[in-house]
Amino acid sequence: MATKKAKKAGDNVIALNKKARFEYHIEETFEAGLALAGWEVKSMRAGKAQLTDTYILVKDGEAWLLGSHVMPLNTASTHVVADPTRTRKLLLHRKEIARIFSRTQDKGHTCVPLRLYWKKNLIKCELALVTGKKLHDKRATEKARDWDRQKARIMRENR
């Protein structure tokens, strides 16, 4: 009898946008599919994707992922001219696209990708409607993170 292999929670993450959680207040999240080429899927399987300085553009009723970088593999893209920073289409329902579009028209709101991850055999992108943090908010976040680290250290030492 075959046993199922236990997966860790972080095994399915391809790329994270760590800066987004520090720079913005996250208000609402969405899950979107990605329209990708074959070489991009192979590169993402190897973990060669980045989401730094990436944002979402809604134009003509379609959502697009701009600025993401997928490094082409030498073995996978020998016969294809690979553009690592091409604009990729996000697959969302019409109502979700309309909601994102209407919220990004408000002052101070934008839409950014948080992470790329595997969901079964599909690559998904987690999007978030966000507002920018002020400097004092960033300081408070950093202070809370340091305090949590210190609490964990104290708890470990006192066991």
MODELLER restraints for C-alpha pairs under 7 A, 6 or more apart:
rsr = mdl.restraints
at = mdl.atoms
rsr.add(forms.Gaussian(group=physical.xy_distance, feature=features.Distance(at['CA:12:A'], at['CA:117:A']), mean=5.37, stdev=0.5))
rsr.add(forms.Gaussian(group=physical.xy_distance, feature=features.Distance(at['CA:12:A'], at['CA:118:A']), mean=4.95, stdev=0.5))
rsr.add(forms.Gaussian(group=physical.xy_distance, feature=features.Distance(at['CA:13:A'], at['CA:116:A']), mean=6.12, stdev=0.5))
rsr.add(forms.Gaussian(group=physical.xy_distance, feature=features.Distance(at['CA:13:A'], at['CA:117:A']), mean=4.21, stdev=0.5))
rsr.add(forms.Gaussian(group=physical.xy_distance, feature=features.Distance(at['CA:13:A'], at['CA:118:A']), mean=6.40, stdev=0.5))
rsr.add(forms.Gaussian(group=physical.xy_distance, feature=features.Distance(at['CA:14:A'], at['CA:44:A']), mean=6.51, stdev=0.5))
rsr.add(forms.Gaussian(group=physical.xy_distance, feature=features.Distance(at['CA:14:A'], at['CA:47:A']), mean=5.66, stdev=0.5))
rsr.add(forms.Gaussian(group=physical.xy_distance, feature=features.Distance(at['CA:14:A'], at['CA:49:A']), mean=6.97, stdev=0.5))
rsr.add(forms.Gaussian(group=physical.xy_distance, feature=features.Distance(at['CA:14:A'], at['CA:116:A']), mean=5.27, stdev=0.5))
rsr.add(forms.Gaussian(group=physical.xy_distance, feature=features.Distance(at['CA:14:A'], at['CA:117:A']), mean=5.00, stdev=0.5))
rsr.add(forms.Gaussian(group=physical.xy_distance, feature=features.Distance(at['CA:15:A'], at['CA:49:A']), mean=6.01, stdev=0.5))
rsr.add(forms.Gaussian(group=physical.xy_distance, feature=features.Distance(at['CA:15:A'], at['CA:50:A']), mean=5.81, stdev=0.5))
rsr.add(forms.Gaussian(group=physical.xy_distance, feature=features.Distance(at['CA:15:A'], at['CA:51:A']), mean=6.53, stdev=0.5))
rsr.add(forms.Gaussian(group=physical.xy_distance, feature=features.Distance(at['CA:15:A'], at['CA:115:A']), mean=5.52, stdev=0.5))
rsr.add(forms.Gaussian(group=physical.xy_distance, feature=features.Distance(at['CA:15:A'], at['CA:116:A']), mean=5.11, stdev=0.5))
rsr.add(forms.Gaussian(group=physical.xy_distance, feature=features.Distance(at['CA:15:A'], at['CA:117:A']), mean=6.99, stdev=0.5))
rsr.add(forms.Gaussian(group=physical.xy_distance, feature=features.Distance(at['CA:16:A'], at['CA:51:A']), mean=6.46, stdev=0.5))
rsr.add(forms.Gaussian(group=physical.xy_distance, feature=features.Distance(at['CA:16:A'], at['CA:114:A']), mean=6.10, stdev=0.5))
rsr.add(forms.Gaussian(group=physical.xy_distance, feature=features.Distance(at['CA:16:A'], at['CA:115:A']), mean=4.37, stdev=0.5))
rsr.add(forms.Gaussian(group=physical.xy_distance, feature=features.Distance(at['CA:16:A'], at['CA:116:A']), mean=6.57, stdev=0.5))
rsr.add(forms.Gaussian(group=physical.xy_distance, feature=features.Distance(at['CA:17:A'], at['CA:51:A']), mean=5.41, stdev=0.5))
rsr.add(forms.Gaussian(group=physical.xy_distance, feature=features.Distance(at['CA:17:A'], at['CA:52:A']), mean=5.94, stdev=0.5))
rsr.add(forms.Gaussian(group=physical.xy_distance, feature=features.Distance(at['CA:17:A'], at['CA:114:A']), mean=5.04, stdev=0.5))
rsr.add(forms.Gaussian(group=physical.xy_distance, feature=features.Distance(at['CA:17:A'], at['CA:115:A']), mean=5.81, stdev=0.5))
rsr.add(forms.Gaussian(group=physical.xy_distance, feature=features.Distance(at['CA:20:A'], at['CA:114:A']), mean=6.63, stdev=0.5))
rsr.add(forms.Gaussian(group=physical.xy_distance, feature=features.Distance(at['CA:22:A'], at['CA:138:A']), mean=6.62, stdev=0.5))
rsr.add(forms.Gaussian(group=physical.xy_distance, feature=features.Distance(at['CA:23:A'], at['CA:132:A']), mean=6.17, stdev=0.5))
rsr.add(forms.Gaussian(group=physical.xy_distance, feature=features.Distance(at['CA:23:A'], at['CA:133:A']), mean=5.75, stdev=0.5))
rsr.add(forms.Gaussian(group=physical.xy_distance, feature=features.Distance(at['CA:24:A'], at['CA:130:A']), mean=5.82, stdev=0.5))
rsr.add(forms.Gaussian(group=physical.xy_distance, feature=features.Distance(at['CA:24:A'], at['CA:131:A']), mean=5.46, stdev=0.5))
rsr.add(forms.Gaussian(group=physical.xy_distance, feature=features.Distance(at['CA:24:A'], at['CA:132:A']), mean=4.42, stdev=0.5))
rsr.add(forms.Gaussian(group=physical.xy_distance, feature=features.Distance(at['CA:24:A'], at['CA:133:A']), mean=5.06, stdev=0.5))
rsr.add(forms.Gaussian(group=physical.xy_distance, feature=features.Distance(at['CA:25:A'], at['CA:130:A']), mean=5.46, stdev=0.5))
rsr.add(forms.Gaussian(group=physical.xy_distance, feature=features.Distance(at['CA:25:A'], at['CA:131:A']), mean=5.30, stdev=0.5))
rsr.add(forms.Gaussian(group=physical.xy_distance, feature=features.Distance(at['CA:25:A'], at['CA:132:A']), mean=6.17, stdev=0.5))
rsr.add(forms.Gaussian(group=physical.xy_distance, feature=features.Distance(at['CA:25:A'], at['CA:133:A']), mean=6.13, stdev=0.5))
rsr.add(forms.Gaussian(group=physical.xy_distance, feature=features.Distance(at['CA:26:A'], at['CA:128:A']), mean=6.27, stdev=0.5))
rsr.add(forms.Gaussian(group=physical.xy_distance, feature=features.Distance(at['CA:26:A'], at['CA:129:A']), mean=6.21, stdev=0.5))
rsr.add(forms.Gaussian(group=physical.xy_distance, feature=features.Distance(at['CA:26:A'], at['CA:130:A']), mean=4.65, stdev=0.5))
rsr.add(forms.Gaussian(group=physical.xy_distance, feature=features.Distance(at['CA:26:A'], at['CA:131:A']), mean=6.87, stdev=0.5))
rsr.add(forms.Gaussian(group=physical.xy_distance, feature=features.Distance(at['CA:27:A'], at['CA:129:A']), mean=5.62, stdev=0.5))
rsr.add(forms.Gaussian(group=physical.xy_distance, feature=features.Distance(at['CA:27:A'], at['CA:130:A']), mean=5.53, stdev=0.5))
rsr.add(forms.Gaussian(group=physical.xy_distance, feature=features.Distance(at['CA:28:A'], at['CA:128:A']), mean=5.50, stdev=0.5))
rsr.add(forms.Gaussian(group=physical.xy_distance, feature=features.Distance(at['CA:28:A'], at['CA:129:A']), mean=5.22, stdev=0.5))
rsr.add(forms.Gaussian(group=physical.xy_distance, feature=features.Distance(at['CA:29:A'], at['CA:126:A']), mean=6.76, stdev=0.5))
rsr.add(forms.Gaussian(group=physical.xy_distance, feature=features.Distance(at['CA:29:A'], at['CA:127:A']), mean=5.47, stdev=0.5))
rsr.add(forms.Gaussian(group=physical.xy_distance, feature=features.Distance(at['CA:29:A'], at['CA:128:A']), mean=4.22, stdev=0.5))
rsr.add(forms.Gaussian(group=physical.xy_distance, feature=features.Distance(at['CA:29:A'], at['CA:129:A']), mean=6.35, stdev=0.5))
rsr.add(forms.Gaussian(group=physical.xy_distance, feature=features.Distance(at['CA:30:A'], at['CA:126:A']), mean=5.75, stdev=0.5))
rsr.add(forms.Gaussian(group=physical.xy_distance, feature=features.Distance(at['CA:30:A'], at['CA:127:A']), mean=5.04, stdev=0.5))
rsr.add(forms.Gaussian(group=physical.xy_distance, feature=features.Distance(at['CA:30:A'], at['CA:128:A']), mean=6.17, stdev=0.5))
rsr.add(forms.Gaussian(group=physical.xy_distance, feature=features.Distance(at['CA:31:A'], at['CA:124:A']), mean=6.63, stdev=0.5))
rsr.add(forms.Gaussian(group=physical.xy_distance, feature=features.Distance(at['CA:31:A'], at['CA:125:A']), mean=5.86, stdev=0.5))
rsr.add(forms.Gaussian(group=physical.xy_distance, feature=features.Distance(at['CA:31:A'], at['CA:126:A']), mean=4.75, stdev=0.5))
rsr.add(forms.Gaussian(group=physical.xy_distance, feature=features.Distance(at['CA:31:A'], at['CA:127:A']), mean=6.21, stdev=0.5))
rsr.add(forms.Gaussian(group=physical.xy_distance, feature=features.Distance(at['CA:32:A'], at['CA:90:A']), mean=5.99, stdev=0.5))
rsr.add(forms.Gaussian(group=physical.xy_distance, feature=features.Distance(at['CA:32:A'], at['CA:91:A']), mean=5.39, stdev=0.5))
rsr.add(forms.Gaussian(group=physical.xy_distance, feature=features.Distance(at['CA:32:A'], at['CA:92:A']), mean=5.43, stdev=0.5))
rsr.add(forms.Gaussian(group=physical.xy_distance, feature=features.Distance(at['CA:32:A'], at['CA:124:A']), mean=5.61, stdev=0.5))
rsr.add(forms.Gaussian(group=physical.xy_distance, feature=features.Distance(at['CA:32:A'], at['CA:125:A']), mean=5.17, stdev=0.5))
rsr.add(forms.Gaussian(group=physical.xy_distance, feature=features.Distance(at['CA:32:A'], at['CA:126:A']), mean=6.35, stdev=0.5))
rsr.add(forms.Gaussian(group=physical.xy_distance, feature=features.Distance(at['CA:33:A'], at['CA:90:A']), mean=5.73, stdev=0.5))
rsr.add(forms.Gaussian(group=physical.xy_distance, feature=features.Distance(at['CA:33:A'], at['CA:91:A']), mean=4.71, stdev=0.5))
rsr.add(forms.Gaussian(group=physical.xy_distance, feature=features.Distance(at['CA:33:A'], at['CA:92:A']), mean=6.91, stdev=0.5))
rsr.add(forms.Gaussian(group=physical.xy_distance, feature=features.Distance(at['CA:33:A'], at['CA:123:A']), mean=6.41, stdev=0.5))
rsr.add(forms.Gaussian(group=physical.xy_distance, feature=features.Distance(at['CA:33:A'], at['CA:124:A']), mean=4.65, stdev=0.5))
rsr.add(forms.Gaussian(group=physical.xy_distance, feature=features.Distance(at['CA:33:A'], at['CA:125:A']), mean=6.12, stdev=0.5))
rsr.add(forms.Gaussian(group=physical.xy_distance, feature=features.Distance(at['CA:34:A'], at['CA:88:A']), mean=6.95, stdev=0.5))
rsr.add(forms.Gaussian(group=physical.xy_distance, feature=features.Distance(at['CA:34:A'], at['CA:89:A']), mean=6.02, stdev=0.5))
rsr.add(forms.Gaussian(group=physical.xy_distance, feature=features.Distance(at['CA:34:A'], at['CA:90:A']), mean=4.86, stdev=0.5))
rsr.add(forms.Gaussian(group=physical.xy_distance, feature=features.Distance(at['CA:34:A'], at['CA:91:A']), mean=5.79, stdev=0.5))
rsr.add(forms.Gaussian(group=physical.xy_distance, feature=features.Distance(at['CA:34:A'], at['CA:123:A']), mean=6.58, stdev=0.5))
rsr.add(forms.Gaussian(group=physical.xy_distance, feature=features.Distance(at['CA:34:A'], at['CA:124:A']), mean=6.27, stdev=0.5))
rsr.add(forms.Gaussian(group=physical.xy_distance, feature=features.Distance(at['CA:35:A'], at['CA:88:A']), mean=6.33, stdev=0.5))
rsr.add(forms.Gaussian(group=physical.xy_distance, feature=features.Distance(at['CA:35:A'], at['CA:89:A']), mean=5.42, stdev=0.5))
rsr.add(forms.Gaussian(group=physical.xy_distance, feature=features.Distance(at['CA:35:A'], at['CA:90:A']), mean=6.45, stdev=0.5))
rsr.add(forms.Gaussian(group=physical.xy_distance, feature=features.Distance(at['CA:36:A'], at['CA:88:A']), mean=6.97, stdev=0.5))
rsr.add(forms.Gaussian(group=physical.xy_distance, feature=features.Distance(at['CA:39:A'], at['CA:72:A']), mean=6.82, stdev=0.5))
rsr.add(forms.Gaussian(group=physical.xy_distance, feature=features.Distance(at['CA:39:A'], at['CA:76:A']), mean=5.61, stdev=0.5))
rsr.add(forms.Gaussian(group=physical.xy_distance, feature=features.Distance(at['CA:39:A'], at['CA:77:A']), mean=5.96, stdev=0.5))
rsr.add(forms.Gaussian(group=physical.xy_distance, feature=features.Distance(at['CA:40:A'], at['CA:70:A']), mean=6.56, stdev=0.5))
rsr.add(forms.Gaussian(group=physical.xy_distance, feature=features.Distance(at['CA:40:A'], at['CA:72:A']), mean=6.88, stdev=0.5))
rsr.add(forms.Gaussian(group=physical.xy_distance, feature=features.Distance(at['CA:42:A'], at['CA:76:A']), mean=6.99, stdev=0.5))
rsr.add(forms.Gaussian(group=physical.xy_distance, feature=features.Distance(at['CA:43:A'], at['CA:70:A']), mean=6.82, stdev=0.5))
rsr.add(forms.Gaussian(group=physical.xy_distance, feature=features.Distance(at['CA:43:A'], at['CA:71:A']), mean=6.56, stdev=0.5))
rsr.add(forms.Gaussian(group=physical.xy_distance, feature=features.Distance(at['CA:43:A'], at['CA:72:A']), mean=5.92, stdev=0.5))
rsr.add(forms.Gaussian(group=physical.xy_distance, feature=features.Distance(at['CA:43:A'], at['CA:73:A']), mean=5.91, stdev=0.5))
rsr.add(forms.Gaussian(group=physical.xy_distance, feature=features.Distance(at['CA:48:A'], at['CA:70:A']), mean=5.83, stdev=0.5))
rsr.add(forms.Gaussian(group=physical.xy_distance, feature=features.Distance(at['CA:48:A'], at['CA:71:A']), mean=5.37, stdev=0.5))
rsr.add(forms.Gaussian(group=physical.xy_distance, feature=features.Distance(at['CA:49:A'], at['CA:69:A']), mean=5.70, stdev=0.5))
rsr.add(forms.Gaussian(group=physical.xy_distance, feature=features.Distance(at['CA:49:A'], at['CA:70:A']), mean=4.40, stdev=0.5))
rsr.add(forms.Gaussian(group=physical.xy_distance, feature=features.Distance(at['CA:49:A'], at['CA:71:A']), mean=6.32, stdev=0.5))
rsr.add(forms.Gaussian(group=physical.xy_distance, feature=features.Distance(at['CA:50:A'], at['CA:68:A']), mean=5.99, stdev=0.5))
rsr.add(forms.Gaussian(group=physical.xy_distance, feature=features.Distance(at['CA:50:A'], at['CA:69:A']), mean=5.17, stdev=0.5))
rsr.add(forms.Gaussian(group=physical.xy_distance, feature=features.Distance(at['CA:50:A'], at['CA:70:A']), mean=6.48, stdev=0.5))
rsr.add(forms.Gaussian(group=physical.xy_distance, feature=features.Distance(at['CA:51:A'], at['CA:68:A']), mean=5.12, stdev=0.5))
rsr.add(forms.Gaussian(group=physical.xy_distance, feature=features.Distance(at['CA:51:A'], at['CA:69:A']), mean=6.73, stdev=0.5))
rsr.add(forms.Gaussian(group=physical.xy_distance, feature=features.Distance(at['CA:53:A'], at['CA:67:A']), mean=6.33, stdev=0.5))
rsr.add(forms.Gaussian(group=physical.xy_distance, feature=features.Distance(at['CA:54:A'], at['CA:66:A']), mean=5.75, stdev=0.5))
rsr.add(forms.Gaussian(group=physical.xy_distance, feature=features.Distance(at['CA:54:A'], at['CA:67:A']), mean=4.57, stdev=0.5))
rsr.add(forms.Gaussian(group=physical.xy_distance, feature=features.Distance(at['CA:54:A'], at['CA:68:A']), mean=5.35, stdev=0.5))
rsr.add(forms.Gaussian(group=physical.xy_distance, feature=features.Distance(at['CA:54:A'], at['CA:112:A']), mean=6.85, stdev=0.5))
rsr.add(forms.Gaussian(group=physical.xy_distance, feature=features.Distance(at['CA:54:A'], at['CA:113:A']), mean=6.92, stdev=0.5))
rsr.add(forms.Gaussian(group=physical.xy_distance, feature=features.Distance(at['CA:55:A'], at['CA:65:A']), mean=6.16, stdev=0.5))
rsr.add(forms.Gaussian(group=physical.xy_distance, feature=features.Distance(at['CA:55:A'], at['CA:66:A']), mean=5.55, stdev=0.5))
rsr.add(forms.Gaussian(group=physical.xy_distance, feature=features.Distance(at['CA:55:A'], at['CA:67:A']), mean=6.67, stdev=0.5))
rsr.add(forms.Gaussian(group=physical.xy_distance, feature=features.Distance(at['CA:55:A'], at['CA:111:A']), mean=6.56, stdev=0.5))
rsr.add(forms.Gaussian(group=physical.xy_distance, feature=features.Distance(at['CA:55:A'], at['CA:112:A']), mean=4.78, stdev=0.5))
rsr.add(forms.Gaussian(group=physical.xy_distance, feature=features.Distance(at['CA:55:A'], at['CA:113:A']), mean=6.38, stdev=0.5))
rsr.add(forms.Gaussian(group=physical.xy_distance, feature=features.Distance(at['CA:56:A'], at['CA:63:A']), mean=6.75, stdev=0.5))
rsr.add(forms.Gaussian(group=physical.xy_distance, feature=features.Distance(at['CA:56:A'], at['CA:64:A']), mean=5.68, stdev=0.5))
rsr.add(forms.Gaussian(group=physical.xy_distance, feature=features.Distance(at['CA:56:A'], at['CA:65:A']), mean=4.94, stdev=0.5))
rsr.add(forms.Gaussian(group=physical.xy_distance, feature=features.Distance(at['CA:56:A'], at['CA:66:A']), mean=6.11, stdev=0.5))
rsr.add(forms.Gaussian(group=physical.xy_distance, feature=features.Distance(at['CA:56:A'], at['CA:111:A']), mean=5.64, stdev=0.5))
rsr.add(forms.Gaussian(group=physical.xy_distance, feature=features.Distance(at['CA:56:A'], at['CA:112:A']), mean=5.67, stdev=0.5))
rsr.add(forms.Gaussian(group=physical.xy_distance, feature=features.Distance(at['CA:57:A'], at['CA:63:A']), mean=5.73, stdev=0.5))
rsr.add(forms.Gaussian(group=physical.xy_distance, feature=features.Distance(at['CA:57:A'], at['CA:64:A']), mean=5.17, stdev=0.5))
rsr.add(forms.Gaussian(group=physical.xy_distance, feature=features.Distance(at['CA:57:A'], at['CA:65:A']), mean=6.59, stdev=0.5))
rsr.add(forms.Gaussian(group=physical.xy_distance, feature=features.Distance(at['CA:58:A'], at['CA:64:A']), mean=6.27, stdev=0.5))
rsr.add(forms.Gaussian(group=physical.xy_distance, feature=features.Distance(at['CA:58:A'], at['CA:101:A']), mean=6.14, stdev=0.5))
rsr.add(forms.Gaussian(group=physical.xy_distance, feature=features.Distance(at['CA:61:A'], at['CA:97:A']), mean=6.82, stdev=0.5))
rsr.add(forms.Gaussian(group=physical.xy_distance, feature=features.Distance(at['CA:62:A'], at['CA:97:A']), mean=6.95, stdev=0.5))
rsr.add(forms.Gaussian(group=physical.xy_distance, feature=features.Distance(at['CA:63:A'], at['CA:89:A']), mean=6.20, stdev=0.5))
rsr.add(forms.Gaussian(group=physical.xy_distance, feature=features.Distance(at['CA:63:A'], at['CA:90:A']), mean=5.33, stdev=0.5))
rsr.add(forms.Gaussian(group=physical.xy_distance, feature=features.Distance(at['CA:63:A'], at['CA:97:A']), mean=6.73, stdev=0.5))
rsr.add(forms.Gaussian(group=physical.xy_distance, feature=features.Distance(at['CA:64:A'], at['CA:87:A']), mean=6.50, stdev=0.5))
rsr.add(forms.Gaussian(group=physical.xy_distance, feature=features.Distance(at['CA:64:A'], at['CA:88:A']), mean=5.67, stdev=0.5))
rsr.add(forms.Gaussian(group=physical.xy_distance, feature=features.Distance(at['CA:64:A'], at['CA:89:A']), mean=4.59, stdev=0.5))
rsr.add(forms.Gaussian(group=physical.xy_distance, feature=features.Distance(at['CA:64:A'], at['CA:90:A']), mean=5.41, stdev=0.5))
rsr.add(forms.Gaussian(group=physical.xy_distance, feature=features.Distance(at['CA:65:A'], at['CA:87:A']), mean=5.79, stdev=0.5))
rsr.add(forms.Gaussian(group=physical.xy_distance, feature=features.Distance(at['CA:65:A'], at['CA:88:A']), mean=5.13, stdev=0.5))
rsr.add(forms.Gaussian(group=physical.xy_distance, feature=features.Distance(at['CA:65:A'], at['CA:89:A']), mean=6.17, stdev=0.5))
rsr.add(forms.Gaussian(group=physical.xy_distance, feature=features.Distance(at['CA:65:A'], at['CA:90:A']), mean=6.51, stdev=0.5))
rsr.add(forms.Gaussian(group=physical.xy_distance, feature=features.Distance(at['CA:66:A'], at['CA:87:A']), mean=5.12, stdev=0.5))
rsr.add(forms.Gaussian(group=physical.xy_distance, feature=features.Distance(at['CA:66:A'], at['CA:88:A']), mean=6.86, stdev=0.5))
rsr.add(forms.Gaussian(group=physical.xy_distance, feature=features.Distance(at['CA:67:A'], at['CA:85:A']), mean=5.90, stdev=0.5))
rsr.add(forms.Gaussian(group=physical.xy_distance, feature=features.Distance(at['CA:68:A'], at['CA:85:A']), mean=5.78, stdev=0.5))
rsr.add(forms.Gaussian(group=physical.xy_distance, feature=features.Distance(at['CA:69:A'], at['CA:84:A']), mean=5.36, stdev=0.5))
rsr.add(forms.Gaussian(group=physical.xy_distance, feature=features.Distance(at['CA:69:A'], at['CA:85:A']), mean=4.87, stdev=0.5))
rsr.add(forms.Gaussian(group=physical.xy_distance, feature=features.Distance(at['CA:70:A'], at['CA:84:A']), mean=4.91, stdev=0.5))
rsr.add(forms.Gaussian(group=physical.xy_distance, feature=features.Distance(at['CA:70:A'], at['CA:85:A']), mean=6.68, stdev=0.5))
rsr.add(forms.Gaussian(group=physical.xy_distance, feature=features.Distance(at['CA:71:A'], at['CA:84:A']), mean=5.56, stdev=0.5))
rsr.add(forms.Gaussian(group=physical.xy_distance, feature=features.Distance(at['CA:72:A'], at['CA:82:A']), mean=6.55, stdev=0.5))
rsr.add(forms.Gaussian(group=physical.xy_distance, feature=features.Distance(at['CA:72:A'], at['CA:84:A']), mean=6.56, stdev=0.5))
rsr.add(forms.Gaussian(group=physical.xy_distance, feature=features.Distance(at['CA:103:A'], at['CA:109:A']), mean=6.56, stdev=0.5))
rsr.add(forms.Gaussian(group=physical.xy_distance, feature=features.Distance(at['CA:104:A'], at['CA:110:A']), mean=4.92, stdev=0.5))
rsr.add(forms.Gaussian(group=physical.xy_distance, feature=features.Distance(at['CA:104:A'], at['CA:111:A']), mean=6.73, stdev=0.5))
rsr.add(forms.Gaussian(group=physical.xy_distance, feature=features.Distance(at['CA:108:A'], at['CA:131:A']), mean=5.67, stdev=0.5))
rsr.add(forms.Gaussian(group=physical.xy_distance, feature=features.Distance(at['CA:108:A'], at['CA:132:A']), mean=6.78, stdev=0.5))
rsr.add(forms.Gaussian(group=physical.xy_distance, feature=features.Distance(at['CA:109:A'], at['CA:129:A']), mean=6.90, stdev=0.5))
rsr.add(forms.Gaussian(group=physical.xy_distance, feature=features.Distance(at['CA:109:A'], at['CA:130:A']), mean=5.65, stdev=0.5))
rsr.add(forms.Gaussian(group=physical.xy_distance, feature=features.Distance(at['CA:109:A'], at['CA:131:A']), mean=4.79, stdev=0.5))
rsr.add(forms.Gaussian(group=physical.xy_distance, feature=features.Distance(at['CA:110:A'], at['CA:129:A']), mean=5.86, stdev=0.5))
rsr.add(forms.Gaussian(group=physical.xy_distance, feature=features.Distance(at['CA:110:A'], at['CA:130:A']), mean=5.49, stdev=0.5))
rsr.add(forms.Gaussian(group=physical.xy_distance, feature=features.Distance(at['CA:110:A'], at['CA:131:A']), mean=6.45, stdev=0.5))
rsr.add(forms.Gaussian(group=physical.xy_distance, feature=features.Distance(at['CA:111:A'], at['CA:127:A']), mean=6.79, stdev=0.5))
rsr.add(forms.Gaussian(group=physical.xy_distance, feature=features.Distance(at['CA:111:A'], at['CA:128:A']), mean=5.56, stdev=0.5))
rsr.add(forms.Gaussian(group=physical.xy_distance, feature=features.Distance(at['CA:111:A'], at['CA:129:A']), mean=4.59, stdev=0.5))
rsr.add(forms.Gaussian(group=physical.xy_distance, feature=features.Distance(at['CA:111:A'], at['CA:130:A']), mean=5.96, stdev=0.5))
rsr.add(forms.Gaussian(group=physical.xy_distance, feature=features.Distance(at['CA:112:A'], at['CA:127:A']), mean=5.73, stdev=0.5))
rsr.add(forms.Gaussian(group=physical.xy_distance, feature=features.Distance(at['CA:112:A'], at['CA:128:A']), mean=5.56, stdev=0.5))
rsr.add(forms.Gaussian(group=physical.xy_distance, feature=features.Distance(at['CA:112:A'], at['CA:129:A']), mean=6.78, stdev=0.5))
rsr.add(forms.Gaussian(group=physical.xy_distance, feature=features.Distance(at['CA:113:A'], at['CA:125:A']), mean=6.71, stdev=0.5))
rsr.add(forms.Gaussian(group=physical.xy_distance, feature=features.Distance(at['CA:113:A'], at['CA:126:A']), mean=5.77, stdev=0.5))
rsr.add(forms.Gaussian(group=physical.xy_distance, feature=features.Distance(at['CA:113:A'], at['CA:127:A']), mean=4.31, stdev=0.5))
rsr.add(forms.Gaussian(group=physical.xy_distance, feature=features.Distance(at['CA:113:A'], at['CA:128:A']), mean=6.20, stdev=0.5))
rsr.add(forms.Gaussian(group=physical.xy_distance, feature=features.Distance(at['CA:114:A'], at['CA:126:A']), mean=5.44, stdev=0.5))
rsr.add(forms.Gaussian(group=physical.xy_distance, feature=features.Distance(at['CA:114:A'], at['CA:127:A']), mean=5.70, stdev=0.5))
rsr.add(forms.Gaussian(group=physical.xy_distance, feature=features.Distance(at['CA:114:A'], at['CA:128:A']), mean=6.72, stdev=0.5))
rsr.add(forms.Gaussian(group=physical.xy_distance, feature=features.Distance(at['CA:115:A'], at['CA:125:A']), mean=5.82, stdev=0.5))
rsr.add(forms.Gaussian(group=physical.xy_distance, feature=features.Distance(at['CA:115:A'], at['CA:126:A']), mean=5.38, stdev=0.5))
rsr.add(forms.Gaussian(group=physical.xy_distance, feature=features.Distance(at['CA:116:A'], at['CA:123:A']), mean=6.90, stdev=0.5))
rsr.add(forms.Gaussian(group=physical.xy_distance, feature=features.Distance(at['CA:116:A'], at['CA:124:A']), mean=5.76, stdev=0.5))
rsr.add(forms.Gaussian(group=physical.xy_distance, feature=features.Distance(at['CA:116:A'], at['CA:125:A']), mean=4.58, stdev=0.5))
rsr.add(forms.Gaussian(group=physical.xy_distance, feature=features.Distance(at['CA:116:A'], at['CA:126:A']), mean=6.50, stdev=0.5))
rsr.add(forms.Gaussian(group=physical.xy_distance, feature=features.Distance(at['CA:117:A'], at['CA:123:A']), mean=5.71, stdev=0.5))
rsr.add(forms.Gaussian(group=physical.xy_distance, feature=features.Distance(at['CA:117:A'], at['CA:124:A']), mean=5.42, stdev=0.5))
rsr.add(forms.Gaussian(group=physical.xy_distance, feature=features.Distance(at['CA:117:A'], at['CA:125:A']), mean=6.46, stdev=0.5))
rsr.add(forms.Gaussian(group=physical.xy_distance, feature=features.Distance(at['CA:118:A'], at['CA:124:A']), mean=6.12, stdev=0.5))
